[in-house]
């Protein structure tokens, strides 16, 4: 990536599929809708997995930023 500005990177990945791992062991897979300065993450078409098994499907999810790690997939 030529531009190392984090804000520009976030703009580029909005709308893409991401994987969010929480400190509790839960994982969320969905389309990134919004990411704010506190790293709060809004996902749509989201699926929650625990130990690799789908446990729930959600339309929209808001994850508090200090609970997880965001990975682009």
Secondary structure as UniProt FT lines:
FT   HELIX           6..13
FT   TURN            14..15
FT   STRAND          17..22
FT   TURN            23..24
FT   STRAND          26..35
FT   TURN            37..38
FT   STRAND          41..50
FT   TURN            51..52
FT   STRAND          53..63
FT   HELIX           65..67
FT   STRAND          68..72
//
